[in-house]
Amino acid sequence: MKEMQFSAVVMTTLMALALVFMLPTKVNDDHAANRSRWLMTGGLVLIGVQFLIQYLSGMRSSDMMHAVMINLVHFIPAAVLMSLSIINLERQGNIKRIEWIIGLATWIVATALVLCKALVAASVIYGIMQIYYSYLQLHELSRLEFMLDDYYDDGRRGLLWWMRLTIMILAFTTVMVPLMIFSEGLILGCFAMLLFIGIFYMWFCFVRYVVTGASSHLQEAEQSAEQEEHAVSATPESLQRAEKAVEKWTEAGGHLHSGTTKPMAAQEMKLPQYLLSAWIKAQGYTSYSKWITTLRVEEAKNTISAHPEWSNEAVADHCGISRSHFQRMFLEITGVTPTQFQKN
């Protein structure tokens, strides 16, 4: 047990130091990432502190009740800070006051319950708080995924997959922490191992997200969505004009150029971006990427029929579809794989 606690202290200390001293050059120009960095650092420090207290005092083996009390008092604010670090990143630095208040109020109420030795009630309060934060995170994540779908031709949801897993980890931690702090022996060791694998994964993905500059893609999509919100409504006449521009653009093969964002497509069509969006929605498509992917798959079907000797990679390159996504996109839209389509 002492070895596990010591390892936890070392691990959280190293991760916190990496966020403080190794990331600044990557986040100085990104306010949201910089703030999330400090929030996550605070959460890691609190987790490390509670393990340090347990290690130095040997309380876990000698005084189970007080050990559980220390666990809850530190884990709750740590969960608040880590949850808000994700929300802050999703909203580009905008955390509402009520979200801070709920975290603080939960900690105060839970601490009062802990002092009254109502540990189960404190755990329930902690669980309710984390459900609330998980709801906010998933809501914001859905909004971001839609923005990416409506801006990039390939959606790029993969940029946010780590966020979805992180939200699941935080929700899982809500269940796991009470079980862990009330457990002993081998069960406690297994719970602790799962907890730190999850925390390390969340930390690693956050660092990778910042270092690779993935947040810039999200900012582009968000700025584009904000501009469309203030645009005027499309009229039937303007939609007819858009349809002619789209037909001319697709006849010239503009939709087959990989990496064409919605603003780029609108510029090539000589249309306002909001008008292209309105026309796409009028055709029944939920997003720009869904529309352009459908066009590309239709081109892929024609290409496979005309050139059965071509490989899937060649067809994907010709149609502007990522090679890694070609099979999945083709199957999603047609219901069959490219090979099955060729045989049929």
N, C-alpha and C positions, 0 to 999 in steps of 0.2 A: 504493500500500500504506500509506504513512504517513497519507494522508487517511482511509482506512478505519479504521485503528487509532485515530486521534484521534476520529473520529465515534463509535466504540465506547466510548471512555472517557467522552465527553460524555453519551452516551445512558444508560449504566449509572449514571453519577453522578446524573443528573437523576431516574432512576427510584428510586434508593436514597434520595435526599433527599425525594422525594414520600412514600415509605413512612414515613420517620422523622418528618417535620414536618407532613404534611398529613392523615395518617390517624388520629393519636392520639385525636381527639375522637370518632371513629366506633368505636373498638375498645376504649376504656378499660373498658367494661363487659362485654367479650367476651374472656375469658382466652385461648381457643383462637385467635381471630383475631389477638389481640395478639402471641402467641408466634409464630404463623406469619409475621406481619409482620416480626419481627426475623430469623427464619430466612431468609426470602426476601431481606431486605436484606443479610445476610451473604453469600449466594450472589452477589448482584449486585456487591457490593464486590470479591469475589475475582476475578470475571470482569473487572471494570474494572481491577484492579491488574495482572493479567497483560498486558492490552492496553497499559497505561501503560508497563510495563517494556519491552515490545516497541517501543513508539513512541519512548521516550527512548534506547534502546540501538541501535536499528536492526538488531537481531539477526536478524530474519527474513530479510533479504537478505544478511547477511554470515556468519551462523553458524546454518545450518538445524538442526543437531543440538541445540544449546543452546536454540534457540527452541522446538523440540518438547518438550524436557524441561520448560521453564517452563510451556508450555501444559498438559501433563498434571498437573504438581504443583498447579496452580491450579484446573483444570477439575474434578478429582475431588472435592475438598471442596466446591466450588460446587454440583456435582450432588447431593452428600449433603445439603447444607442445603436446597436447593430441593425435593428429593424428600421430606425429612422435614417441610417446611412444609406439603405437601399431606396427608401422613399425619396430621400433628398436627391439621389442620383437619377431616379426616374422622372422627377419633376424639375430637373435642372436647377436645384438649389432652393426650391420652395417648400418649406415645411410649415404647416399651419400651426398657429399657437395652440389650438385645441389638442393637437397630436402630442405636443410637449406636455400639456397639462394632464392628459390621460395617463401618460407614462409616469409622471411625477406622482399623481394621485394614487395610481396603482401601487407604486413603491411605498408611499406613506401608509396606505391602508394595510398592505401586506406586512410591513414592518410592525405595525401595531398588533396585527394578528399573531405574528411571530413572537412578540414579547408576551402575548397572552397564551403562548404555546398552542395556538390554534393553527398548526402547521398545514393540515389538510385544506383548511379554508384559504390560507395564504396561497397554496398551490393552485386552487381553483381560480382565485382572483388573477393570478399570473396567467393561467390558461385563457381566461376571457380576454385579457389585454392582448395576448398574442394572436388570438383569433381576429380581433379588430385590426391589428397591424397587418396580418396576412391578407385580410380582405382589401385593405387599401393598396397593398403591394400588387395584388393580382389585378385589381381594377386599373391601376396605372400601367401595369405591364400590357394588358390588353389594348389600352390606348396607344402605347408605343409601338406595339406590333402592327396595329392597323396603319399607323403613320408610315412605318417602313414599307409596308405592302403598297401604300398609295404613293410612294415616292420613288423607290428603286424598282427596276424591272425584274429583279430576282427576289424581291421581298426582304432578304437579309435578316430574317427572324433569328438566324443562328447567332447574331450579335447579342441577343438577349436570352439565349437559352440558359446561360449560367444564372441569370436572375431568377428564372423559373425554378431551377434546382435549388438556389439559395433560399427562396421563399419556402420551398418544401422542407429544406433542412431546418429552418427556423421554426416551422410548424411542428416538425418531428421532435425538435428539441423541447418544445413545450410539453410534449407527452413524456419525453425521455428524462428530462431533468428531475421531475418529482419522483419518478421510478428510481432514478440513480441515487438521489440523496437519501431515499428511504431504504436502499439496499445495502448489502454487505458482501464481502468476499468476492467470489468469482463473478457473480452477477454484476456487482458494482464495477469490477474491472472491465467487463464487456461493454456496459453502458458508457463508461468513461472513454473507452477506445472509439466507439461509434461517434460520441460527441465530438472528440477532437479531430477525427477524420472529417466530419462535417464542417467544423470551424476552419480547418486548414484548407479544405476545398473552397469555401467561401472567400477566404483571404486570398488564396492563389488566383482565383478567377477575377477578383476585383483588381488585383495588381496587373494581371494580364490585360484586362479590359482597358485600364488606364495606359499601360505601356504601349499597347498596339494602336492607341489613338482611335479606338472604335467609337468613343463618345462623339467624335466629330461627325460621324455619319448620322448619328441620332440627332444632333443639333441641326444639321442641314434639313432633315425631314421635318423637324419641329418648326423651324423658321418658315419652311414652305407651307405647312399647314396653317400657321398663324396668318400668313399673307392671304390665303384663300378665305379665311373666316371673315375678312373685311371686304371681300369682293362683292360686286353687285350680282343680282340673280340673272340667270341666262334667260333670254327670250326665245320663243319658237324660231324666229328669224335667225338669231345668232347660232342656235343649235344646227340649223340647216347649213349655215356657213361652215360650222365646225365639221359637219359630216363630209362636206366636199373637200375640206383641207385634209381630213384624216384619210379619205380615199386616195387622194393624190399622194400623200406621204407613204401609205402602205404599198401603192403601186410602184413607187420608186424604191421600195425595199428598206425604208427607214426603220421599220420595226425589227429588222434582222441584225441590227448593230448591237452587240452585247454592251451592257453598261449604260444604256440610254435611260436617264432618269426622266421623270415626268416634266420638269422644267425644260430639259434639253429637247424632249419631243415637242413640247408646245412651241418652243422657239423655232424649231425646224419647220413646223407647220404654220408659223407666223400667226399663232393664236395666243390669247391670254391664257395663262395656266388654269384659271378658274373655269374658263369656258370648256377646255379639254376635259377637266374633271366632271363638269356638268354633263357633257356629252357621253362620257364613259358610264356614268351612273344611269343616264337615260337609256342606255343599251342593256341595262340589267346587270352590269358587273359591279362587284363590291369594291374593287380597288384597281388602281393602274396596273399593278403587277399581274393580277388575275387576267385582265384584258389582254395585255401584250403577250403573256404566256400562252393564252389561247390562240392568238394569231400565230405565234411561233410554232406551236404544236400542229396547227393546220398546215403550215408550210412544211413541217417535218413529215407529215403524212404524204403530202404531194411529192416530196423529195425521195422518200422511201419507195414510193410507187414508180417514180421515174428513174431512180438509180438504185435498184436492189443490191447492186454490188458494193455500195458504200457501207462503211462501218458506222456504228452508232456514234462514234466520236466525230467522224466527218460530217454526219448529218447534224449533230449538235452544234458544231462550229459554224456550219453554213446557216443555221437558223438562229444563231445568237443565244443559244441555251447553254448554260454551264454544263460541262461534261459530267460533273459529279451529280447534277440534279436532273439530267435528261430523262433517265429511265423513270424516276419518280414522277416528274411532271407529266410525261407522256401517259403513264398509267393512270394518274389522277384525273386527267381530262378525257381520255378515250376509253378507259376501262380495261385496256389491254397493254401489254408491253410492246415495244417496237418490233421485237422478233415475232410475237404473235400476230401483230398487225401485218407484217410482211408475209407471213404464211397464209393469212386469210385473204 
